[in-house]
């Protein structure tokens, strides 16, 4: 590991034009790996199974050499590496901290892998992990493209914006992804080594990114951004720092509280934040109230999506393995005991994890916190802009109900009516009816027959909502719409609009 990231970082950045030429020449790209390895072996690479990858790489020429060198961590003859990395000189790569030399063999000192997150190939530099070889991670370890990073990539809205802040950039993967839709990108990190690698990653991809060192939002105090993305060190646990990429030094969910509470103050009017976060589930306390207490009282429309809730024991074991520790070893058991003691002292029953989206608005803060623990395929990022647009429409309705009554609605194209029947005494007996959205987050709402009839009558060129309500009341034998019936119908419509099952037209 380089002892002087600033000096070595400049050497690595200077190496990047030739390195980019070498990677391009041998097609060391996301598509190139799949073509060379085949889908089955490429899947084995994702499962951290080196043997099938190594066998396939032997027949892949110079690309195979780079696969073995950079992805498997194999020590290879210097002559083979020199040929595969030309025009990069091996001496320069060693001096820059990319490679290490041992006699006539060289090995990778950094992880360098291609990634296509939907906007073409990019290359990401990070520290070596233990996916292919057992390693003990240092405190300053810079994580590569892990599951959390990929989930945030898919969950981030990508509508064009002017300015973007990547808080806690790490290796720079979120900033690199943002280059496809943001005009100007600023990335911060408290770890100098992370900024060194992020700088090289930017150079390797021929991108301009402003990199600032400092803790949390301090490097950008007083500035405003059109979008903020953050994969902060949100791991819930004791107030300690063992690895800067995951540990904040704040007790329990203090890191998430800090980021969620302060991010809105850095958003430009109408700006959006997309963040990963975690929160504890405390005995006798609603997790929604806990997250709500972190938000400012004014200026934020917040959408919090809980994707999973972990048992404390499972949570601790998962993060011990993430750091390269075996939970069966004495050191790991000691850490686990300390961790679980902290949870027990705080009455922690579980740890929730998910996405937090903020939109800067002019008005009192609003929050919708909900579970999205069922499976879905479409990236959540595409849903965010539509969600906030629907939320803004509902705020307008709250200020003037006549807006809703005058509006026409139509079911979204992916909305379906499902009826579930079970065997009964007289044949099939209906148990439940649902409106099910077949795209995006795949929301489901259980509905009664009145709601089924209401949605069935909705057309883009049909009747306004109040006239539909009147027809339903007449069909039920009423002479006029009762206020209670109207209020219930408006509540149902609002819920269906919020989840995109119907839309005003």
DRENDO-1510 file (C-alpha; in Angstrom, 1 decimal, always signed):
<recs>
REC; n; res; u; v; w
REC; 1; UNK; +0.0; +0.0; +0.0 .
REC; 2; UNK; +1.4; +3.4; -0.9 .
REC; 3; UNK; +2.7; +5.3; +2.2 .
REC; 4; UNK; +2.1; +8.7; +0.6 .
REC; 5; UNK; -1.2; +8.8; -1.3 .
REC; 6; UNK; -0.7; +12.3; -2.5 .
REC; 7; UNK; +2.6; +11.6; -4.2 .
REC; 8; UNK; +1.7; +8.2; -5.4 .
REC; 9; UNK; -1.8; +9.4; -6.5 .
REC; 10; UNK; -0.3; +11.9; -8.9 .
REC; 11; UNK; +1.8; +9.0; -10.5 .
REC; 12; UNK; -1.3; +6.8; -10.8 .
REC; 13; UNK; -3.3; +9.7; -12.3 .
REC; 14; UNK; -0.5; +10.4; -14.8 .
REC; 15; UNK; -0.5; +6.7; -15.8 .
REC; 16; UNK; -4.2; +6.7; -16.6 .
REC; 17; UNK; -4.0; +7.8; -20.3 .
REC; 18; UNK; -1.7; +4.9; -21.2 .
REC; 19; UNK; -3.7; +2.6; -18.9 .
REC; 20; UNK; -6.9; +3.5; -20.6 .
REC; 21; UNK; -5.3; +2.8; -24.0 .
REC; 22; UNK; -4.2; -0.6; -22.8 .
REC; 23; UNK; -7.6; -1.6; -21.4 .
REC; 24; UNK; -9.4; -0.4; -24.5 .
REC; 25; UNK; -6.9; -2.3; -26.8 .
REC; 26; UNK; -7.6; -5.7; -25.2 .
REC; 27; UNK; -11.3; -5.0; -24.6 .
REC; 28; UNK; -11.1; -5.1; -20.8 .
REC; 29; UNK; -14.7; -3.9; -20.6 .
REC; 30; UNK; -17.9; -5.1; -19.1 .
REC; 31; UNK; -19.0; -6.5; -22.4 .
REC; 32; UNK; -15.6; -7.8; -23.2 .
REC; 33; UNK; -15.5; -9.9; -20.0 .
REC; 34; UNK; -18.8; -11.5; -20.8 .
REC; 35; UNK; -17.8; -12.3; -24.3 .
REC; 36; UNK; -14.5; -13.8; -23.2 .
REC; 37; UNK; -15.7; -15.8; -20.3 .
REC; 38; UNK; -19.2; -16.6; -21.4 .
REC; 39; UNK; -22.3; -16.0; -19.2 .
REC; 40; UNK; -21.8; -19.1; -16.9 .
REC; 41; UNK; -18.2; -18.4; -16.1 .
REC; 42; UNK; -18.9; -14.7; -15.7 .
REC; 43; UNK; -21.5; -15.6; -13.2 .
REC; 44; UNK; -18.9; -17.7; -11.3 .
REC; 45; UNK; -16.7; -14.5; -11.2 .
REC; 46; UNK; -19.6; -12.8; -9.5 .
REC; 47; UNK; -19.8; -15.6; -7.0 .
REC; 48; UNK; -16.1; -15.3; -6.1 .
REC; 49; UNK; -15.2; -18.7; -7.6 .
REC; 50; UNK; -11.8; -18.3; -9.2 .
REC; 51; UNK; -11.2; -21.7; -10.7 .
REC; 52; UNK; -13.6; -21.7; -13.7 .
REC; 53; UNK; -12.6; -18.1; -14.4 .
REC; 54; UNK; -8.9; -18.9; -14.4 .
REC; 55; UNK; -9.5; -21.9; -16.8 .
REC; 56; UNK; -11.5; -19.7; -19.2 .
REC; 57; UNK; -9.0; -16.8; -19.0 .
REC; 58; UNK; -6.1; -19.0; -20.2 .
REC; 59; UNK; -7.7; -19.1; -23.7 .
REC; 60; UNK; -8.5; -15.4; -23.8 .
REC; 61; UNK; -5.0; -14.0; -24.8 .
REC; 62; UNK; -4.0; -10.7; -23.3 .
REC; 63; UNK; -7.5; -10.0; -22.0 .
REC; 64; UNK; -7.2; -13.3; -20.1 .
REC; 65; UNK; -3.9; -12.1; -18.6 .
REC; 66; UNK; -5.6; -8.9; -17.3 .
REC; 67; UNK; -8.5; -11.0; -16.0 .
REC; 68; UNK; -6.2; -13.2; -14.0 .
REC; 69; UNK; -4.0; -10.2; -12.9 .
REC; 70; UNK; -6.7; -7.7; -11.9 .
REC; 71; UNK; -9.7; -9.8; -11.0 .
REC; 72; UNK; -8.3; -13.0; -9.6 .
REC; 73; UNK; -5.2; -11.6; -8.0 .
REC; 74; UNK; -2.8; -14.1; -9.6 .
REC; 75; UNK; +0.9; -13.5; -9.7 .
REC; 76; UNK; +2.0; -13.7; -13.3 .
REC; 77; UNK; +5.3; -13.5; -15.3 .
REC; 78; UNK; +6.3; -9.9; -15.8 .
REC; 79; UNK; +6.8; -10.4; -19.5 .
REC; 80; UNK; +3.1; -11.5; -19.9 .
REC; 81; UNK; +1.9; -8.5; -17.9 .
REC; 82; UNK; +4.0; -6.1; -19.8 .
REC; 83; UNK; +2.6; -7.3; -23.1 .
REC; 84; UNK; -1.0; -7.1; -21.9 .
REC; 85; UNK; -0.6; -3.6; -20.4 .
REC; 86; UNK; +1.4; -2.0; -23.2 .
REC; 87; UNK; +1.9; +0.9; -23.6 .
REC; 88; UNK; +2.0; +1.0; -19.8 .
REC; 89; UNK; +5.5; +0.2; -18.5 .
REC; 90; UNK; +5.6; -2.2; -15.6 .
REC; 91; UNK; +8.1; -0.1; -13.7 .
REC; 92; UNK; +5.7; +2.9; -13.9 .
REC; 93; UNK; +2.8; +0.8; -12.8 .
REC; 94; UNK; +4.7; -0.4; -9.7 .
REC; 95; UNK; +5.8; +3.1; -8.9 .
REC; 96; UNK; +2.2; +4.3; -9.2 .
REC; 97; UNK; +0.9; +1.6; -6.8 .
REC; 98; UNK; -1.0; -0.3; -9.4 .
REC; 99; UNK; +1.2; -3.4; -9.3 .
REC; 100; UNK; +3.7; -5.1; -7.0 .
REC; 101; UNK; +6.8; -7.0; -8.1 .
REC; 102; UNK; +8.2; -10.2; -6.6 .
REC; 103; UNK; +11.2; -11.4; -8.5 .
REC; 104; UNK; +10.1; -12.1; -12.1 .
REC; 105; UNK; +6.4; -12.0; -11.2 .
REC; 106; UNK; +4.0; -9.1; -10.7 .
REC; 107; UNK; +0.7; -8.9; -9.0 .
REC; 108; UNK; -2.1; -6.4; -8.8 .
REC; 109; UNK; -1.8; -4.0; -5.8 .
REC; 110; UNK; -5.3; -2.5; -6.6 .
REC; 111; UNK; -8.6; -3.7; -7.8 .
REC; 112; UNK; -9.4; -2.5; -11.3 .
REC; 113; UNK; -12.6; -3.7; -12.9 .
REC; 114; UNK; -15.0; -2.6; -15.6 .
REC; 115; UNK; -18.6; -1.6; -14.9 .
REC; 116; UNK; -21.6; -0.8; -17.1 .
REC; 117; UNK; -24.3; +0.8; -14.9 .
REC; 118; UNK; -26.5; +1.6; -17.9 .
REC; 119; UNK; -24.5; +4.5; -19.5 .
REC; 120; UNK; -21.6; +2.6; -21.1 .
REC; 121; UNK; -18.4; +1.1; -19.8 .
REC; 122; UNK; -16.5; +2.7; -17.0 .
REC; 123; UNK; -13.4; +1.5; -15.0 .
REC; 124; UNK; -13.3; +1.6; -11.2 .
REC; 125; UNK; -10.2; +1.5; -9.1 .
REC; 126; UNK; -10.3; +0.4; -5.5 .
REC; 127; UNK; -8.4; -1.6; -2.9 .
REC; 128; UNK; -8.1; -5.3; -3.2 .
REC; 129; UNK; -10.9; -7.1; -1.3 .
REC; 130; UNK; -11.1; -10.7; -0.1 .
REC; 131; UNK; -13.4; -12.0; -2.8 .
REC; 132; UNK; -10.8; -14.1; -4.4 .
REC; 133; UNK; -8.1; -14.3; -1.8 .
REC; 134; UNK; -8.3; -14.1; +2.0 .
REC; 135; UNK; -7.2; -10.6; +3.2 .
REC; 136; UNK; -7.5; -8.6; +6.3 .
REC; 137; UNK; -8.9; -5.2; +5.5 .
REC; 138; UNK; -7.2; -2.1; +7.0 .
REC; 139; UNK; -9.0; +0.9; +8.6 .
REC; 140; UNK; -8.4; +3.0; +5.5 .
REC; 141; UNK; -9.5; +0.3; +3.1 .
REC; 142; UNK; -11.4; +1.7; +0.0 .
REC; 143; UNK; -14.2; -0.5; -0.9 .
REC; 144; UNK; -14.9; -1.3; -4.6 .
REC; 145; UNK; -18.2; -1.9; -6.3 .
REC; 146; UNK; -20.2; -3.9; -3.8 .
REC; 147; UNK; -23.8; -4.8; -3.4 .
REC; 148; UNK; -24.6; -1.6; -1.6 .
REC; 149; UNK; -23.0; +0.5; -4.3 .
REC; 150; UNK; -24.8; -1.3; -7.1 .
REC; 151; UNK; -28.2; -1.0; -5.3 .
REC; 152; UNK; -27.7; +2.7; -4.9 .
REC; 153; UNK; -26.8; +3.0; -8.6 .
REC; 154; UNK; -30.0; +1.4; -9.6 .
REC; 155; UNK; -32.0; +3.4; -7.1 .
REC; 156; UNK; -30.7; +6.8; -8.0 .
REC; 157; UNK; -32.8; +9.1; -10.3 .
REC; 158; UNK; -30.9; +10.0; -13.5 .
REC; 159; UNK; -32.8; +13.0; -14.9 .
REC; 160; UNK; -30.4; +15.7; -16.1 .
REC; 161; UNK; -29.2; +18.0; -13.3 .
REC; 162; UNK; -26.7; +20.9; -13.1 .
REC; 163; UNK; -24.8; +20.3; -9.9 .
REC; 164; UNK; -24.4; +17.0; -7.9 .
REC; 165; UNK; -22.7; +16.1; -4.6 .
REC; 166; UNK; -21.4; +12.6; -4.0 .
REC; 167; UNK; -21.1; +12.5; -0.2 .
REC; 168; UNK; -18.5; +9.9; +1.0 .
REC; 169; UNK; -17.4; +9.0; -2.5 .
REC; 170; UNK; -15.1; +6.2; -1.7 .
REC; 171; UNK; -13.7; +4.8; -4.9 .
REC; 172; UNK; -15.8; +7.3; -6.8 .
REC; 173; UNK; -18.3; +4.9; -8.4 .
REC; 174; UNK; -21.4; +7.0; -7.7 .
REC; 175; UNK; -19.7; +10.1; -9.0 .
REC; 176; UNK; -18.6; +8.3; -12.2 .
REC; 177; UNK; -22.2; +7.1; -12.7 .
REC; 178; UNK; -23.5; +10.7; -12.2 .
REC; 179; UNK; -21.2; +11.9; -15.0 .
REC; 180; UNK; -23.8; +10.6; -17.5 .
REC; 181; UNK; -26.5; +13.1; -16.3 .
REC; 182; UNK; -24.9; +15.8; -14.1 .
REC; 183; UNK; -23.1; +18.9; -15.5 .
REC; 184; UNK; -20.8; +19.4; -12.5 .
REC; 185; UNK; -19.9; +16.8; -9.9 .
REC; 186; UNK; -18.4; +17.4; -6.5 .
REC; 187; UNK; -17.2; +14.4; -4.4 .
REC; 188; UNK; -16.1; +14.4; -0.8 .
REC; 189; UNK; -14.5; +11.9; +1.6 .
REC; 190; UNK; -12.7; +12.0; +4.9 .
REC; 191; UNK; -10.3; +9.3; +3.8 .
REC; 192; UNK; -7.3; +10.7; +1.7 .
REC; 193; UNK; -6.8; +7.2; +0.2 .
REC; 194; UNK; -10.3; +7.2; -1.1 .
REC; 195; UNK; -9.8; +10.6; -2.8 .
REC; 196; UNK; -6.5; +9.3; -4.3 .
REC; 197; UNK; -8.4; +6.4; -5.9 .
REC; 198; UNK; -11.4; +8.5; -6.9 .
REC; 199; UNK; -9.0; +10.9; -8.6 .
REC; 200; UNK; -7.4; +8.1; -10.6 .
REC; 201; UNK; -10.8; +6.6; -11.4 .
REC; 202; UNK; -12.0; +10.0; -12.8 .
REC; 203; UNK; -8.8; +10.3; -14.8 .
REC; 204; UNK; -9.1; +6.8; -16.2 .
REC; 205; UNK; -12.6; +7.6; -17.4 .
REC; 206; UNK; -11.6; +11.0; -18.7 .
REC; 207; UNK; -14.0; +12.8; -16.3 .
REC; 208; UNK; -13.8; +16.1; -14.5 .
REC; 209; UNK; -14.8; +15.7; -10.8 .
REC; 210; UNK; -14.2; +18.2; -8.0 .
REC; 211; UNK; -12.7; +16.2; -5.1 .
REC; 212; UNK; -12.7; +17.7; -1.6 .
REC; 213; UNK; -11.3; +16.2; +1.7 .
REC; 214; UNK; -13.3; +16.5; +4.9 .
REC; 215; UNK; -15.8; +15.1; +7.3 .
REC; 216; UNK; -19.5; +14.8; +6.3 .
REC; 217; UNK; -20.8; +18.1; +4.8 .
REC; 218; UNK; -18.0; +20.3; +6.1 .
REC; 219; UNK; -16.1; +20.6; +2.7 .
REC; 220; UNK; -19.3; +22.0; +1.0 .
REC; 221; UNK; -20.7; +24.1; +3.8 .
REC; 222; UNK; -22.8; +27.0; +2.4 .
REC; 223; UNK; -23.2; +25.5; -1.0 .
REC; 224; UNK; -26.3; +24.1; -2.7 .
REC; 225; UNK; -26.7; +21.2; -5.1 .
REC; 226; UNK; -29.4; +20.1; -7.5 .
REC; 227; UNK; -28.8; +16.5; -6.4 .
REC; 228; UNK; -27.1; +14.7; -3.6 .
REC; 229; UNK; -26.2; +11.0; -3.6 .
REC; 230; UNK; -24.7; +9.3; -0.6 .
REC; 231; UNK; -23.6; +5.9; +0.4 .
REC; 232; UNK; -22.3; +6.9; +3.9 .
REC; 233; UNK; -20.7; +4.7; +6.6 .
REC; 234; UNK; -24.2; +3.8; +7.8 .
REC; 235; UNK; -23.4; +0.5; +9.6 .
REC; 236; UNK; -25.2; +0.4; +12.9 .
REC; 237; UNK; -23.1; -0.5; +15.9 .
REC; 238; UNK; -21.0; +0.9; +18.8 .
REC; 239; UNK; -19.3; +4.3; +18.5 .
REC; 240; UNK; -16.0; +3.1; +16.9 .
REC; 241; UNK; -14.2; +3.2; +13.6 .
REC; 242; UNK; -12.6; +0.0; +12.4 .
REC; 243; UNK; -13.1; +0.6; +8.7 .
REC; 244; UNK; -13.8; +4.1; +7.4 .
REC; 245; UNK; -15.9; +2.9; +4.5 .
REC; 246; UNK; -18.6; +1.5; +6.9 .
REC; 247; UNK; -18.0; +2.9; +10.4 .
REC; 248; UNK; -18.9; +6.5; +11.3 .
REC; 249; UNK; -17.7; +6.7; +14.9 .
REC; 250; UNK; -21.3; +7.6; +15.9 .
REC; 251; UNK; -23.3; +5.2; +18.0 .
REC; 252; UNK; -26.1; +3.1; +16.5 .
REC; 253; UNK; -27.8; +4.8; +13.6 .
REC; 254; UNK; -26.2; +8.2; +14.3 .
REC; 255; UNK; -24.6; +8.4; +10.8 .
REC; 256; UNK; -27.9; +8.0; +9.1 .
REC; 257; UNK; -29.5; +10.6; +11.4 .
REC; 258; UNK; -26.7; +13.1; +10.6 .
REC; 259; UNK; -26.9; +12.7; +6.8 .
REC; 260; UNK; -30.7; +12.6; +6.6 .
REC; 261; UNK; -31.0; +15.5; +9.0 .
REC; 262; UNK; -28.5; +17.8; +7.2 .
REC; 263; UNK; -28.8; +16.8; +3.5 .
REC; 264; UNK; -31.9; +18.9; +2.9 .
REC; 265; UNK; -30.0; +22.1; +3.9 .
REC; 266; UNK; -27.7; +21.6; +1.0 .
REC; 267; UNK; -30.4; +21.1; -1.7 .
REC; 268; UNK; -31.2; +23.8; -4.2 .
REC; 269; UNK; -34.9; +24.6; -4.6 .
REC; 270; UNK; -36.5; +21.5; -6.1 .
REC; 271; UNK; -33.3; +19.5; -5.6 .
REC; 272; UNK; -33.3; +15.8; -4.8 .
REC; 273; UNK; -31.2; +13.5; -2.5 .
REC; 274; UNK; -30.9; +9.8; -2.9 .
REC; 275; UNK; -29.2; +8.0; +0.0 .
REC; 276; UNK; -28.6; +4.6; +1.6 .
REC; 277; UNK; -29.4; +4.5; +5.3 .
REC; 278; UNK; -30.0; +2.2; +8.2 .
REC; 279; UNK; -32.1; +2.7; +11.4 .
REC; 280; UNK; -32.6; +0.6; +14.5 .
REC; 281; UNK; -35.9; -1.0; +15.5 .
REC; 282; UNK; -36.3; -0.4; +19.2 .
REC; 283; UNK; -38.7; -2.3; +21.3 .
REC; 284; UNK; -41.9; -0.3; +21.7 .
REC; 285; UNK; -41.0; +2.3; +19.1 .
REC; 286; UNK; -42.2; +2.7; +15.5 .
REC; 287; UNK; -39.2; +3.0; +13.2 .
REC; 288; UNK; -41.1; +5.5; +11.1 .
REC; 289; UNK; -41.3; +7.9; +14.0 .
REC; 290; UNK; -37.6; +7.5; +14.6 .
REC; 291; UNK; -36.7; +8.4; +11.0 .
REC; 292; UNK; -39.3; +11.2; +11.0 .
REC; 293; UNK; -37.6; +12.8; +14.1 .
REC; 294; UNK; -34.4; +13.3; +12.0 .
REC; 295; UNK; -36.0; +15.5; +9.4 .
REC; 296; UNK; -36.3; +19.3; +9.6 .
REC; 297; UNK; -39.8; +20.6; +10.3 .
REC; 298; UNK; -39.9; +22.6; +7.0 .
REC; 299; UNK; -38.8; +22.3; +3.4 .
REC; 300; UNK; -38.6; +18.5; +2.7 .
REC; 301; UNK; -40.8; +16.0; +1.0 .
REC; 302; UNK; -39.3; +12.7; +2.2 .
REC; 303; UNK; -39.8; +9.2; +0.8 .
REC; 304; UNK; -38.2; +6.4; +3.0 .
REC; 305; UNK; -38.3; +2.9; +1.6 .
REC; 306; UNK; -37.4; +0.1; +3.9 .
REC; 307; UNK; -36.0; -2.9; +2.0 .
REC; 308; UNK; -35.0; -5.3; +4.8 .
REC; 309; UNK; -35.0; -5.7; +8.5 .
REC; 310; UNK; -32.2; -7.8; +10.0 .
REC; 311; UNK; -32.0; -9.7; +13.2 .
REC; 312; UNK; -29.1; -8.3; +15.4 .
REC; 313; UNK; -27.2; -11.6; +15.3 .
REC; 314; UNK; -27.4; -11.9; +11.6 .
REC; 315; UNK; -26.5; -8.3; +11.1 .
REC; 316; UNK; -23.3; -8.5; +13.2 .
REC; 317; UNK; -22.2; -11.8; +11.5 .
REC; 318; UNK; -22.7; -10.3; +8.1 .
REC; 319; UNK; -20.6; -7.3; +8.7 .
REC; 320; UNK; -17.8; -9.3; +10.4 .
REC; 321; UNK; -17.6; -11.4; +7.2 .
REC; 322; UNK; -17.6; -8.2; +5.2 .
REC; 323; UNK; -14.4; -7.2; +7.0 .
REC; 324; UNK; -12.8; -10.5; +6.1 .
REC; 325; UNK; -13.2; -12.0; +9.6 .
REC; 326; UNK; -14.4; -15.5; +10.4 .
REC; 327; UNK; -17.2; -15.3; +13.1 .
REC; 328; UNK; -15.7; -18.5; +14.6 .
REC; 329; UNK; -12.3; -16.9; +15.4 .
REC; 330; UNK; -11.6; -15.6; +18.9 .
REC; 331; UNK; -11.1; -12.0; +17.7 .
REC; 332; UNK; -14.4; -12.0; +15.7 .
REC; 333; UNK; -16.3; -13.5; +18.7 .
REC; 334; UNK; -15.0; -10.7; +21.0 .
REC; 335; UNK; -16.1; -8.1; +18.5 .
REC; 336; UNK; -19.5; -9.7; +18.1 .
REC; 337; UNK; -20.0; -9.8; +21.8 .
REC; 338; UNK; -19.2; -6.1; +22.2 .
REC; 339; UNK; -21.4; -5.3; +19.3 .
REC; 340; UNK; -24.4; -7.3; +20.5 .
REC; 341; UNK; -23.9; -5.9; +24.1 .
REC; 342; UNK; -24.4; -2.4; +22.6 .
REC; 343; UNK; -27.6; -3.5; +20.8 .
REC; 344; UNK; -28.9; -5.1; +24.0 .
REC; 345; UNK; -28.2; -1.9; +26.0 .
REC; 346; UNK; -30.2; +0.1; +23.5 .
REC; 347; UNK; -33.1; -2.3; +23.3 .
REC; 348; UNK; -32.4; -2.9; +19.6 .
REC; 349; UNK; -34.7; -5.6; +18.2 .
REC; 350; UNK; -33.7; -5.3; +14.6 .
REC; 351; UNK; -31.9; -3.1; +12.0 .
REC; 352; UNK; -33.8; -1.7; +9.1 .
REC; 353; UNK; -32.1; -0.8; +5.8 .
REC; 354; UNK; -33.2; +1.0; +2.7 .
REC; 355; UNK; -33.3; +4.1; +0.6 .
REC; 356; UNK; -34.1; +7.7; +1.6 .
REC; 357; UNK; -35.2; +10.2; -1.0 .
REC; 358; UNK; -35.6; +13.9; -0.2 .
REC; 359; UNK; -37.0; +16.7; -2.4 .
REC; 360; UNK; -36.6; +20.3; -1.4 .
REC; 361; UNK; -40.0; +22.0; -1.2 .
REC; 362; UNK; -41.5; +25.3; +0.0 .
REC; 363; UNK; -43.7; +24.1; +2.8 .
REC; 364; UNK; -44.0; +21.9; +5.9 .
REC; 365; UNK; -42.0; +18.7; +5.8 .
REC; 366; UNK; -43.9; +15.6; +4.6 .
REC; 367; UNK; -42.8; +12.0; +5.1 .
REC; 368; UNK; -44.0; +8.7; +3.7 .
REC; 369; UNK; -42.0; +5.8; +5.2 .
REC; 370; UNK; -43.1; +2.4; +4.0 .
REC; 371; UNK; -41.9; -1.2; +3.5 .
REC; 372; UNK; -40.8; -2.4; +0.1 .
REC; 373; UNK; -39.6; -5.9; +1.1 .
REC; 374; UNK; -41.2; -7.7; -1.8 .
REC; 375; UNK; -39.2; -8.4; -4.9 .
REC; 376; UNK; -39.2; -6.2; -8.0 .
REC; 377; UNK; -37.0; -6.0; -11.1 .
REC; 378; UNK; -37.2; -2.4; -12.4 .
REC; 379; UNK; -34.6; +0.1; -11.1 .
REC; 380; UNK; -36.1; +2.2; -8.4 .
REC; 381; UNK; -34.4; +5.3; -9.6 .
REC; 382; UNK; -36.8; +5.7; -12.5 .
REC; 383; UNK; -39.7; +5.8; -10.0 .
REC; 384; UNK; -38.3; +8.7; -7.8 .
REC; 385; UNK; -39.1; +11.6; -10.1 .
REC; 386; UNK; -42.6; +10.3; -10.7 .
REC; 387; UNK; -43.2; +9.7; -7.0 .
REC; 388; UNK; -42.3; +13.3; -6.1 .
REC; 389; UNK; -44.5; +14.6; -9.0 .
REC; 390; UNK; -47.4; +12.6; -7.7 .
REC; 391; UNK; -46.7; +13.8; -4.2 .
REC; 392; UNK; -46.7; +17.4; -5.4 .
REC; 393; UNK; -50.1; +16.9; -7.0 .
REC; 394; UNK; -51.5; +15.4; -3.8 .
REC; 395; UNK; -50.3; +18.5; -1.9 .
REC; 396; UNK; -52.2; +20.7; -4.3 .
REC; 397; UNK; -55.3; +18.5; -3.8 .
REC; 398; UNK; -54.9; +18.9; +0.0 .
REC; 399; UNK; -55.0; +22.6; -0.5 .
REC; 400; UNK; -58.0; +22.5; -2.8 .
REC; 401; UNK; -60.1; +19.3; -3.0 .
REC; 402; UNK; -61.9; +20.7; -6.1 .
REC; 403; UNK; -58.7; +20.0; -8.1 .
REC; 404; UNK; -59.3; +16.3; -7.5 .
REC; 405; UNK; -63.1; +16.4; -8.1 .
REC; 406; UNK; -62.6; +18.2; -11.4 .
REC; 407; UNK; -59.8; +15.8; -12.6 .
REC; 408; UNK; -60.1; +12.9; -14.8 .
REC; 409; UNK; -58.1; +9.7; -14.0 .
REC; 410; UNK; -57.0; +6.7; -15.9 .
REC; 411; UNK; -55.4; +3.4; -14.6 .
REC; 412; UNK; -51.7; +3.2; -15.3 .
REC; 413; UNK; -50.9; +0.9; -18.3 .
REC; 414; UNK; -49.3; -1.7; -16.0 .
REC; 415; UNK; -52.2; -1.8; -13.4 .
REC; 416; UNK; -54.1; -5.1; -13.2 .
REC; 417; UNK; -57.0; -6.3; -11.2 .
REC; 418; UNK; -56.3; -9.6; -9.4 .
REC; 419; UNK; -58.9; -11.7; -7.6 .
REC; 420; UNK; -57.9; -14.6; -5.3 .
REC; 421; UNK; -60.3; -17.5; -4.8 .
REC; 422; UNK; -60.0; -20.5; -2.5 .
REC; 423; UNK; -62.2; -23.6; -2.4 .
REC; 424; UNK; -65.3; -23.1; -0.3 .
REC; 425; UNK; -68.4; -25.0; +0.6 .
REC; 426; UNK; -70.2; -23.9; -2.6 .
REC; 427; UNK; -67.2; -23.9; -4.9 .
REC; 428; UNK; -64.7; -21.2; -5.4 .
REC; 429; UNK; -65.0; -18.4; -2.9 .
REC; 430; UNK; -63.3; -15.0; -3.4 .
REC; 431; UNK; -60.9; -14.1; -0.7 .
REC; 432; UNK; -59.4; -10.8; -1.8 .
REC; 433; UNK; -59.3; -8.4; -4.7 .
REC; 434; UNK; -56.2; -6.4; -5.5 .
REC; 435; UNK; -55.1; -3.7; -7.8 .
REC; 436; UNK; -51.6; -4.7; -8.7 .
REC; 437; UNK; -49.0; -2.5; -10.5 .
REC; 438; UNK; -46.9; -4.7; -12.8 .
REC; 439; UNK; -43.9; -2.3; -13.2 .
REC; 440; UNK; -41.7; -0.2; -11.0 .
REC; 441; UNK; -42.0; -1.1; -7.3 .
REC; 442; UNK; -45.0; -3.4; -8.1 .
REC; 443; UNK; -47.3; -2.0; -5.4 .
REC; 444; UNK; -50.5; -3.8; -4.5 .
REC; 445; UNK; -53.6; -2.4; -2.9 .
REC; 446; UNK; -56.5; -4.5; -1.6 .
REC; 447; UNK; -59.7; -3.0; -2.8 .
REC; 448; UNK; -63.5; -3.5; -2.3 .
REC; 449; UNK; -66.1; -3.7; -5.1 .
REC; 450; UNK; -66.8; +0.0; -4.9 .
REC; 451; UNK; -63.2; +0.8; -5.7 .
REC; 452; UNK; -63.1; -1.8; -8.4 .
REC; 453; UNK; -66.1; -0.1; -10.0 .
REC; 454; UNK; -64.7; +3.4; -9.6 .
REC; 455; UNK; -61.4; +2.5; -11.3 .
REC; 456; UNK; -63.2; +0.6; -14.0 .
REC; 457; UNK; -65.0; +3.8; -14.9 .
REC; 458; UNK; -61.9; +5.9; -15.2 .
REC; 459; UNK; -60.9; +7.0; -18.7 .
REC; 460; UNK; -58.6; +9.8; -20.0 .
REC; 461; UNK; -61.6; +11.1; -22.0 .
REC; 462; UNK; -64.2; +10.1; -19.4 .
REC; 463; UNK; -66.0; +11.7; -16.5 .
REC; 464; UNK; -64.4; +13.8; -13.8 .
REC; 465; UNK; -64.0; +12.1; -10.4 .
REC; 466; UNK; -67.0; +13.7; -8.7 .
REC; 467; UNK; -69.4; +12.6; -11.5 .
REC; 468; UNK; -68.1; +9.1; -11.2 .
REC; 469; UNK; -68.7; +9.2; -7.5 .
REC; 470; UNK; -72.2; +10.4; -8.1 .
REC; 471; UNK; -72.9; +7.5; -10.5 .
REC; 472; UNK; -71.7; +5.0; -7.9 .
REC; 473; UNK; -73.9; +6.6; -5.2 .
REC; 474; UNK; -76.9; +6.4; -7.5 .
REC; 475; UNK; -76.2; +2.8; -8.3 .
REC; 476; UNK; -76.1; +2.1; -4.6 .
REC; 477; UNK; -79.6; +3.7; -4.2 .
REC; 478; UNK; -78.5; +7.0; -2.7 .
REC; 479; UNK; -80.0; +10.3; -4.0 .
REC; 480; UNK; -76.9; +12.3; -3.5 .
REC; 481; UNK; -73.3; +11.7; -2.5 .
REC; 482; UNK; -72.9; +11.5; +1.3 .
REC; 483; UNK; -69.9; +13.5; +2.6 .
REC; 484; UNK; -68.5; +10.4; +4.3 .
REC; 485; UNK; -68.7; +8.5; +1.0 .
REC; 486; UNK; -67.0; +11.3; -0.8 .
REC; 487; UNK; -64.2; +11.5; +1.8 .
REC; 488; UNK; -63.6; +7.8; +1.7 .
REC; 489; UNK; -63.5; +7.8; -2.1 .
REC; 490; UNK; -61.0; +10.7; -2.2 .
REC; 491; UNK; -58.8; +8.9; +0.3 .
REC; 492; UNK; -58.8; +5.7; -1.8 .
REC; 493; UNK; -58.0; +7.8; -4.9 .
REC; 494; UNK; -55.1; +9.6; -3.2 .
REC; 495; UNK; -53.6; +6.2; -2.1 .
REC; 496; UNK; -53.8; +4.8; -5.7 .
REC; 497; UNK; -52.3; +8.0; -7.1 .
REC; 498; UNK; -49.4; +8.0; -4.6 .
REC; 499; UNK; -48.3; +4.5; -5.7 .
REC; 500; UNK; -48.9; +5.2; -9.4 .
REC; 501; UNK; -51.8; +2.7; -9.9 .
REC; 502; UNK; -53.9; +5.5; -11.3 .
REC; 503; UNK; -52.9; +8.9; -12.6 .
REC; 504; UNK; -54.6; +12.2; -13.1 .
REC; 505; UNK; -54.9; +13.1; -16.8 .
</recs>
